[in-house]
Amino acid sequence: MSLAASSPTQTLRDLVALTKPRITLMVILTTGGGIWLAPESMSWSAIVLTLLATAMVVGSANTLNCWVERESDGRMARTKNRPLPAGRLDARLALGLGLALGALSVPILTLVANPLTGLLAAIALVTYVMIYTPMKQKSPAALIVGAVPGALPPLMGWTAATGELAAPGVVLFGILFLWQMPHFLAISIFRRQEYERAGIKVLPAARGTPAAKRHAVIWAGALVPVSLLLVPLGIAGGLYLAVAGALGAGFFVWSLAGLRAEAGNRWARQLFLASLVYLPLLFAALAVDVAAS
């Protein structure tokens, strides 16, 4: 594919786009949440460097993912205009950026935070790029594998502040892990044809939409009690309990609505949008509850 002529400004925009800034911002927020909830404190400089290095890890994973999937991205309407499939950027430049971000970020986290946080970052990066990304072309079970690096940021924030794995940090990991399942199952239902064209194995295509709906219900149901565990662990109180219970119940009920035979792409899009509302409201309630205590 010949490269389209691009200005330096456009090239810079495309390089930034490879890192997927919106996803990176969400990761920074959840990592910051883990730091905020931890009983130990960090200096402001350490917090800034930890968040910056975490953003670099995510940017590395996303950039390398775009590099690996540049051909399949060109077969999907949602991704065909990304810099690599659209021919605006040299693939070698993208590969260099991804490798450089990864090579710098893990040592920074190891030195600024601690070796445990650096190890978690390395696990997230390797799992996402070397296991999850190629696995998407072979099995719908890739969703479970991919949810692991997606759920590690709040745990990394916790370990950055405390230097150890502990139950509250693991629960934060569990919340993010479980939330991703109905979130991405909903996407795979209403974008099923696009994924099939790209050769990506998703549950609706492999086992049918009814099976994907049942899985969404199971994961959404499991999310409710796990999200409430922060209360008996002493991290959150009554405000969080009320909000988390209401949000979880509403999200679960909406997932149950998908079991109706007539529930199709419209329901899946609504479940996807509901997941985007659920997570920030849950963490906002948690932050307010902790700040007020």
C-alpha positions as CSV (number, residue, x, y, z in Angstrom):
1,M,0.0,0.0,0.0
2,S,1.4,3.4,-1.0
3,L,1.4,6.0,1.8
4,A,-0.7,9.1,1.4
5,A,1.2,12.4,1.7
6,S,0.8,13.7,5.2
7,S,1.9,16.9,6.9
8,P,4.0,16.8,10.1
9,T,0.9,17.8,12.0
10,Q,-1.2,15.1,10.5
11,T,1.5,12.5,11.2
12,L,1.7,13.6,14.8
13,R,-2.1,13.3,15.1
14,D,-2.0,9.8,13.6
15,L,0.7,8.7,16.0
16,V,-1.4,9.9,18.9
17,A,-4.4,8.2,17.5
18,L,-2.5,4.9,17.5
19,T,-2.3,5.1,21.3
20,K,-6.2,5.4,21.5
21,P,-6.3,8.5,23.8
22,R,-9.9,7.9,25.1
23,I,-9.0,4.4,26.3
24,T,-5.7,5.7,27.8
25,L,-7.6,8.4,29.6
26,M,-10.0,5.8,31.2
27,V,-7.0,3.8,32.3
28,I,-5.4,6.8,33.9
29,L,-8.6,7.5,35.8
30,T,-8.9,3.9,37.1
31,T,-5.2,3.8,38.0
32,G,-5.6,7.1,39.8
33,G,-8.6,5.6,41.6
34,G,-6.5,2.7,42.8
35,I,-3.9,5.2,44.2
36,W,-6.6,7.3,45.8
37,L,-8.2,4.3,47.6
38,A,-5.0,2.9,48.9
39,P,-4.3,3.5,52.6
40,E,-0.7,4.6,51.9
41,S,0.1,7.9,50.2
42,M,2.5,8.8,47.4
43,S,4.3,12.0,46.7
44,W,2.7,14.1,43.9
45,S,5.8,13.6,41.7
46,A,5.6,9.8,42.1
47,I,1.8,9.9,41.3
48,V,2.4,12.0,38.1
49,L,5.2,9.7,36.9
50,T,3.2,6.6,37.7
51,L,0.2,7.8,35.8
52,L,2.4,9.0,32.9
53,A,4.2,5.6,32.7
54,T,0.9,3.7,32.9
55,A,-0.4,5.8,30.0
56,M,2.8,4.9,28.1
57,V,2.2,1.2,28.8
58,V,-1.4,1.5,27.5
59,G,-0.2,3.6,24.5
60,S,2.4,0.9,23.7
61,A,-0.2,-1.9,23.9
62,N,-2.7,0.0,21.7
63,T,-0.1,1.0,19.1
64,L,1.3,-2.5,18.8
65,N,-2.3,-3.8,18.6
66,C,-2.9,-1.4,15.7
67,W,0.3,-2.6,14.0
68,V,-0.6,-6.3,14.3
69,E,-4.2,-5.8,13.2
70,R,-3.6,-3.2,10.4
71,E,-4.9,-5.6,7.7
72,S,-8.0,-6.8,9.5
73,D,-8.8,-3.2,10.6
74,G,-9.0,-2.4,6.9
75,R,-12.0,-4.8,6.6
76,M,-14.1,-3.2,9.3
77,A,-16.1,0.0,8.8
78,R,-15.3,1.0,12.4
79,T,-11.5,0.8,12.0
80,K,-10.8,1.2,8.3
81,N,-9.9,4.9,8.6
82,R,-7.3,4.3,11.3
83,P,-3.9,5.6,10.3
84,L,-2.4,2.3,9.2
85,P,-5.2,0.7,7.2
86,A,-5.9,4.1,5.6
87,G,-2.3,4.3,4.5
88,R,-1.5,7.6,6.2
89,L,1.4,6.2,8.3
90,D,4.3,3.9,7.8
91,A,3.9,0.7,9.7
92,R,7.5,0.8,10.7
93,L,7.0,4.1,12.4
94,A,4.1,2.6,14.4
95,L,6.1,-0.4,15.4
96,G,8.9,1.8,16.6
97,L,6.6,3.9,18.6
98,G,4.9,0.9,20.3
99,L,8.2,-0.7,21.2
100,A,9.7,2.5,22.5
101,L,6.8,3.3,24.7
102,G,6.8,-0.3,26.1
103,A,10.6,-0.3,26.7
104,L,10.5,3.0,28.6
105,S,7.3,2.6,30.6
106,V,7.9,-0.7,32.5
107,P,11.4,0.4,33.9
108,I,9.9,3.8,34.9
109,L,7.1,2.1,36.8
110,T,9.6,-0.3,38.4
111,L,11.8,2.5,39.6
112,V,9.2,5.2,40.5
113,A,6.6,2.9,42.0
114,N,8.0,-0.6,42.8
115,P,8.9,-3.9,41.1
116,L,5.5,-5.4,41.6
117,T,3.8,-2.6,39.7
118,G,6.3,-2.9,37.0
119,L,5.7,-6.6,36.8
120,L,1.9,-6.1,36.5
121,A,2.5,-3.6,33.7
122,A,4.7,-6.0,31.8
123,I,2.1,-8.8,32.3
124,A,-0.6,-6.4,30.9
125,L,1.5,-5.5,27.9
126,V,2.6,-9.0,27.0
127,T,-0.9,-10.5,27.6
128,Y,-2.6,-7.8,25.4
129,V,-0.2,-7.8,22.5
130,M,1.2,-11.3,22.3
131,I,-1.7,-13.4,23.6
132,Y,-5.0,-11.6,23.3
133,T,-4.4,-9.9,19.9
134,P,-3.5,-13.0,17.9
135,M,-6.0,-15.1,19.9
136,K,-8.9,-12.9,18.6
137,Q,-8.4,-14.6,15.2
138,K,-8.8,-18.1,16.7
139,S,-11.2,-18.2,19.6
140,P,-14.0,-16.1,21.3
141,A,-12.2,-17.0,24.5
142,A,-9.9,-14.2,23.7
143,L,-12.4,-11.9,25.3
144,I,-11.6,-13.4,28.7
145,V,-7.8,-13.1,28.1
146,G,-8.1,-9.5,26.9
147,A,-10.1,-8.5,30.0
148,V,-7.1,-9.3,32.2
149,P,-4.9,-6.4,31.0
150,G,-7.9,-4.2,30.8
151,A,-8.6,-4.8,34.5
152,L,-5.1,-4.4,35.8
153,P,-4.8,-0.6,36.0
154,P,-6.7,0.0,39.3
155,L,-4.7,-2.9,40.8
156,M,-1.5,-1.3,39.5
157,G,-2.6,2.0,41.2
158,W,-3.1,0.1,44.5
159,T,0.2,-1.7,44.3
160,A,2.0,1.5,43.3
161,A,0.9,3.1,46.6
162,T,1.1,0.0,48.9
163,G,3.8,-2.2,47.3
164,E,1.6,-5.3,47.8
165,L,-1.3,-7.2,46.5
166,A,-4.3,-7.0,48.9
167,A,-8.0,-7.8,48.8
168,P,-9.2,-4.3,48.0
169,G,-6.9,-4.0,45.0
170,V,-8.0,-7.5,43.8
171,V,-11.6,-6.5,44.1
172,L,-11.0,-3.4,42.0
173,F,-9.4,-5.7,39.4
174,G,-12.5,-7.9,39.6
175,I,-14.9,-5.0,39.0
176,L,-13.1,-4.0,35.9
177,F,-12.7,-7.6,34.7
178,L,-16.4,-8.4,35.1
179,W,-17.6,-5.1,33.7
180,Q,-15.7,-5.6,30.4
181,M,-17.5,-8.9,29.6
182,P,-21.1,-7.6,29.0
183,H,-19.6,-4.4,27.7
184,F,-17.7,-6.2,24.9
185,L,-20.3,-8.9,24.4
186,A,-22.8,-6.2,23.6
187,I,-20.4,-4.7,21.0
188,S,-19.9,-8.1,19.5
189,I,-23.6,-8.6,19.0
190,F,-24.4,-5.4,17.1
191,R,-21.1,-5.5,15.2
192,R,-21.1,-9.2,14.5
193,Q,-20.9,-8.9,10.7
194,E,-18.0,-6.5,10.9
195,Y,-16.1,-8.9,13.2
196,E,-16.8,-11.8,10.9
197,R,-15.5,-9.9,7.8
198,A,-12.3,-9.1,9.8
199,G,-11.9,-12.8,10.8
200,I,-12.2,-12.0,14.5
201,K,-13.9,-14.8,16.4
202,V,-16.6,-13.5,18.7
203,L,-19.1,-15.4,20.7
204,P,-22.2,-14.4,18.8
205,A,-20.6,-15.7,15.6
206,A,-19.1,-18.8,17.1
207,R,-22.0,-20.0,19.3
208,G,-24.9,-17.7,18.3
209,T,-26.4,-14.5,19.7
210,P,-28.6,-16.3,22.4
211,A,-25.4,-17.8,23.9
212,A,-23.8,-14.3,23.9
213,K,-26.8,-12.9,25.7
214,R,-26.7,-15.6,28.4
215,H,-23.1,-14.9,29.0
216,A,-23.8,-11.2,29.3
217,V,-26.4,-12.0,32.0
218,I,-24.0,-14.2,33.9
219,W,-21.2,-11.7,33.9
220,A,-23.5,-8.8,34.8
221,G,-24.9,-10.8,37.6
222,A,-21.5,-11.6,39.0
223,L,-20.5,-7.9,38.9
224,V,-23.1,-7.0,41.5
225,P,-21.8,-8.9,44.5
226,V,-18.1,-8.3,43.6
227,S,-18.7,-4.5,43.4
228,L,-20.3,-4.5,46.9
229,L,-17.2,-6.3,48.4
230,L,-15.5,-2.9,48.9
231,V,-18.0,-2.2,51.7
232,P,-17.1,-5.1,54.1
233,L,-13.4,-4.6,53.2
234,G,-13.7,-1.1,54.8
235,I,-12.9,0.8,51.6
236,A,-16.4,2.2,51.0
237,G,-19.5,3.0,53.1
238,G,-23.2,3.5,52.8
239,L,-23.3,6.0,49.9
240,Y,-21.3,3.7,47.7
241,L,-23.3,0.7,48.9
242,A,-26.6,2.3,47.8
243,V,-25.3,3.6,44.4
244,A,-23.4,0.4,43.6
245,G,-26.4,-1.7,44.5
246,A,-28.8,0.4,42.4
247,L,-26.4,0.6,39.4
248,G,-25.6,-3.1,39.5
249,A,-29.3,-4.1,39.8
250,G,-30.2,-1.8,36.9
251,F,-27.4,-3.1,34.7
252,F,-28.3,-6.7,35.5
253,V,-32.0,-6.2,34.8
254,W,-31.1,-4.6,31.4
255,S,-28.9,-7.6,30.6
256,L,-31.8,-9.9,31.5
257,A,-34.0,-8.0,29.0
258,G,-31.8,-9.3,26.3
259,L,-33.0,-12.9,26.8
260,R,-36.2,-11.9,25.1
261,A,-36.3,-13.4,21.6
262,E,-37.1,-10.0,20.0
263,A,-34.2,-8.3,21.7
264,G,-31.6,-7.6,19.0
265,N,-29.1,-5.0,18.0
266,R,-31.0,-2.2,19.5
267,W,-31.0,-3.8,22.9
268,A,-27.2,-4.6,22.5
269,R,-26.5,-1.0,21.7
270,Q,-28.4,0.1,24.8
271,L,-26.6,-2.4,27.0
272,F,-23.3,-1.0,25.6
273,L,-24.4,2.5,26.4
274,A,-25.5,1.4,29.9
275,S,-22.1,0.0,30.6
276,L,-20.5,3.4,29.7
277,V,-22.8,5.0,32.2
278,Y,-22.3,2.4,34.9
279,L,-18.6,2.5,35.3
280,P,-17.9,6.2,35.7
281,L,-20.9,6.6,38.0
282,L,-19.7,3.7,40.2
283,F,-16.2,5.1,40.5
284,A,-17.6,8.6,41.1
285,A,-19.7,7.3,44.0
286,L,-16.7,5.5,45.3
287,A,-14.5,8.6,45.2
288,V,-17.2,10.8,46.9
289,D,-17.8,8.2,49.5
290,V,-14.1,7.9,50.4
291,A,-13.6,11.7,50.3
292,A,-16.6,12.2,52.7
293,S,-15.4,9.6,55.2
